[in-house]
Amino acid sequence: MHKLEFSNFVEYDATAQGIELEVLVSFGKSSIRTRASLDTGAEFSVFQPDIAEALEIDYRTGRRLEFATAMNSSFTAFGHTLNIACCDVEFEATLYFADVIGFRRSVLGRTGWLDRLRIGLVHHDNKFYVDGYNNGAF
């Protein structure tokens, strides 16, 4: 038998589209609370451009990257190193900001999000368990 232990958990809204989590994104002295969807299929975390604007970031000055979608389209996004916090776990990560007007949904991907966490998901109970990768033992 295997046992996992976590310090933190949140209950997420089962009626929302996807598993949405509240995150705090910080850059310098500015911060903003927003919601982002857990997306284990996304390689990187991509946020709406208005999040960057609220943090007073000229997001087009970041690392340019082209993204391909499952719907056979593509878009450009720009990466910046920021602090991100969720469920009492905080770390520095590169977040990308989509260069698309009306980008509808921010996503938390594998690189810079999942690779920094240990997570447990019990979808039947709408519970997301989380710890920093180096917190606690497996």
N, C-alpha and C positions, 0 to 999 in steps of 0.2 A: 504494500500500500504506500502511496505517496501522500505527503502532506505539505501544503503551502500555507504560509502565514503572511498576513498583510497588516500594516498599521492603519491604513485608510481605506474607506470605501464611500461611494456615493450611489444613490439610487437615481437612475435616469428615467426620463419620461418615455414610456413605451409607445405613446401615441405620436411622438415626434418622428420625422423622417430620418432614420438612422439613429445611431447612438451619439447623442449630443452631450458634450461636457462643457461646463463653465471653465474658462481659462482666464488667467490674468497675464497679459502681455506687457512687458516693460522695456523701455528704451531710455537710458539716462534717467531723468527725474520724472518722465511721463509714463503713465500706465493706463491701461484700459481693460475692462472686463468685457468678454465677449463669449460667444458660444462657438464651438467647433465640433465637427463630427469625427469620430474615430473611423479611420479608413485604413485597414491593414493591407489593402491593395495599392495604396499610394506610396510611392517611394519617399516623397518629401512632404512636409507640412506646407500647405498653401493657404494663404489668407486673403480676404477681400482687401482691395486697395484702400478702402476708407479707413481700415484699421491703421495702416501706415500713416495716412494723412492725419488721423487723430493723434498719433504719436509724434507728429511733425517730422516725419521721415520722408525725404525725397526718394521714394522707393525705386525709381528708375536708375539711381546711381549704384544699385547693388549688382551682385553677380547675376548676369543674364543666363536664363536657362529656358529651353523650349520643352513644353510638356505635350504629350499626346494623350488623348482621352479614349475611353472605351467606345465613344460614339463616333470614332474615326475623324475627330477634329483635333486641333492643336491650339495652344496659346502660349504666350511668353509670360514669364514671371521673373522677378528679381529678388535675390536672396540677401538678407541682412542678419547679422548676429544680434539676438535679443535675449532677454530673460523671459521664461514662460513658467507659469505655476498652475498646478491643478491638484486638487485633493491633498493639499499640504505638502506637495513635492514641487521643488523649484530647481531649475537648472538653466544653463545657457544653451542656446541652439540656433541654428540657421533656419529662419522662417522665410518663405517665399511669398511675395505679394503679386497676385495676378494682375497683369496689365490689360484688364478687360473691364469695361464699364458694365455694371450690373452683374458682376461675378457673384453668384447667389449663395455660395456655401463655403465656409472655411473648413479645411480638413487637417487632421493630425495623422501624419504618415509614419513610415518605419524609421527613416533616417532622421535623427534629431528629435524623435519623440519616443517611439516604441523601443528603440535601442538604448534608451536611458532609463527604462522602467521595467519593473516586474508587474504584470497585470494578471488578474483573474476576472473572468466574465461569467456571470450566471444570468443568462438572458431571461430564463424562465421567471426569475425573481427581480429582474431589472436592476441588478447590482453590478457595479464596476469596482473591483478591488485593485489597489495600486500601492506600490512602494517604489522608492528610488532603487535603481539597480543594485547598489551596494548596501542597501539597508536590509538588515535581517538575513536569515539563512533560508535556503530552500528546504 
